[in-house]
Each structure stands twice: as structure tokens, then as C-alpha cells.
């Protein structure tokens, strides 16, 4: 990113991780631009979502005239955890994954930049 170090208090990313060419590198870059005490909130749909959540989501998409979500292009929670490890950030990445309902469709990574 064309931003200086320790630039942002908060970084958000919504449904973009599956577009990143190098997720571990992108996570390091997000960490780089966070100020000490800053936080990044990263959400995406997950490939390993429960089938009932996927079906409910795709029914809503169909009702809105949209095609079904393509889960094959998404990452599983295990893969996302590996990206955090590969980035050297596993100790500061917290994962939030719902077990049921529509919220189970996605995953949220909260990356805390607690180094001063």
C-alpha cells in the first residue's frame, strides 16, 4: 500500500481476502500501516461454511436477482489461520466464526497491532 508506516488506527477489509494474490504478504502490509494499538477487521465468506448457511445465503441472493456465491474461490478458516502464521502474525490474529445461521457463512479476523 502506498501509505507510510503506522498510518492508520483502523483498517477494514470486507470480502476481499480471496482476491489477494499473496494473503500473508497483504496481512504483513496491513500490520505495517497500523499504528501501535491499532486494529484491522478483516471479513470474508469462507469456503468451509455450513451447507445450510450457504443455501440460505444463496436463496437471498436469488431473491435479489443475483447468482449463487462461488465458494471455491474463498478460503477455509484453516487456510486463513495459515496465512496469519506465514505472515508472522498468528499471535495477534483472533478468529471469529459463528457455528450456525447466516453468520456462519463468514469469518472475521481481528488483527491487533499491539507492538510499540
C-alpha positions as CSV (number, residue, x, y, z in Angstrom):
1,X,0.0,0.0,0.0
2,X,1.2,3.4,-0.8
3,X,0.9,4.5,2.9
4,X,3.5,5.3,5.5
5,X,4.3,3.0,8.4
6,X,2.0,3.5,11.4
7,X,-0.6,5.4,9.4
8,X,-3.9,4.0,10.4
9,X,-5.8,3.4,13.7
10,X,-8.2,1.1,12.0
11,X,-8.1,-0.9,8.7
12,X,-11.1,-2.8,7.4
13,X,-11.5,-5.3,4.6
14,X,-14.8,-6.8,3.6
15,X,-14.9,-9.8,1.2
16,X,-11.5,-9.1,-0.4
17,X,-9.1,-11.7,1.0
18,X,-9.9,-14.2,-1.8
19,X,-8.8,-11.6,-4.3
20,X,-5.3,-11.0,-2.7
21,X,-2.5,-12.6,-4.7
22,X,-0.4,-13.2,-1.6
23,X,-2.6,-13.1,1.6
24,X,0.4,-13.5,4.0
25,X,2.1,-10.5,2.4
26,X,-1.1,-8.5,2.4
27,X,-1.6,-9.2,6.1
28,X,2.0,-8.0,6.8
29,X,1.3,-4.9,4.9
30,X,-1.9,-4.2,6.8
31,X,0.1,-4.7,10.0
32,X,2.8,-2.3,8.8
33,X,0.3,0.6,8.2
34,X,-1.4,0.1,11.6
35,X,-0.4,2.4,14.4
36,X,0.6,0.9,17.7
37,X,-2.7,-0.1,19.4
38,X,-4.4,-0.1,16.0
39,X,-6.7,-2.9,14.8
40,X,-7.6,-4.4,11.5
41,X,-11.0,-6.1,11.0
42,X,-11.0,-8.4,8.0
43,X,-14.1,-10.4,7.0
44,X,-14.8,-12.7,4.1
45,X,-17.1,-15.6,3.2
46,X,-15.5,-18.9,4.0
47,X,-15.3,-22.0,1.8
48,X,-15.9,-24.3,4.7
49,X,-19.2,-22.7,5.7
50,X,-22.0,-25.0,6.9
51,X,-24.2,-26.1,3.9
52,X,-27.4,-24.7,5.5
53,X,-25.8,-21.2,5.8
54,X,-24.7,-21.3,2.2
55,X,-28.1,-22.4,1.0
56,X,-29.9,-19.6,3.0
57,X,-27.4,-17.0,1.6
58,X,-27.9,-18.2,-2.0
59,X,-31.7,-18.1,-1.6
60,X,-31.4,-14.4,-0.5
61,X,-29.1,-13.8,-3.5
62,X,-31.6,-15.4,-5.8
63,X,-34.4,-13.3,-4.4
64,X,-32.3,-10.2,-5.1
65,X,-31.7,-11.4,-8.7
66,X,-28.0,-12.3,-8.0
67,X,-26.2,-15.6,-9.0
68,X,-25.1,-18.0,-6.3
69,X,-22.0,-17.3,-4.3
70,X,-18.9,-19.1,-5.6
71,X,-17.3,-20.7,-2.6
72,X,-14.5,-22.5,-4.4
73,X,-12.7,-19.1,-4.7
74,X,-12.9,-18.5,-1.0
75,X,-10.5,-19.7,1.8
76,X,-11.3,-22.0,4.7
77,X,-10.7,-20.9,8.2
78,X,-7.7,-23.3,8.4
79,X,-6.1,-21.6,5.3
80,X,-6.7,-18.2,6.8
81,X,-5.0,-19.3,10.0
82,X,-2.1,-20.5,7.9
83,X,-1.8,-17.1,6.2
84,X,-1.6,-15.4,9.6
85,X,1.1,-17.9,10.7
86,X,3.0,-17.4,7.4
87,X,2.8,-13.6,8.0
88,X,4.3,-14.0,11.5
89,X,1.1,-12.6,13.0
90,X,-0.6,-15.7,14.4
91,X,-0.2,-14.4,18.0
92,X,-2.1,-11.2,17.1
93,X,-4.8,-12.6,14.8
94,X,-8.1,-13.6,16.5
95,X,-10.7,-15.5,14.5
96,X,-14.4,-15.2,15.0
97,X,-16.5,-17.9,13.3
98,X,-20.2,-18.4,14.1
99,X,-21.4,-22.0,14.3
100,X,-24.9,-21.6,12.8
101,X,-27.2,-19.2,11.0
102,X,-26.3,-16.8,8.2
103,X,-23.3,-15.5,10.3
104,X,-21.7,-18.9,9.9
105,X,-21.2,-18.1,6.3
106,X,-18.2,-15.9,7.1
107,X,-15.1,-15.4,9.2
108,X,-13.8,-12.3,10.8
109,X,-10.1,-11.9,11.6
110,X,-9.2,-9.2,14.1
111,X,-5.5,-8.2,13.8
112,X,-4.3,-6.2,16.8
113,X,-1.2,-4.1,16.3
114,X,0.0,-4.1,19.9
115,X,3.7,-3.6,19.3
116,X,5.0,-0.2,20.2
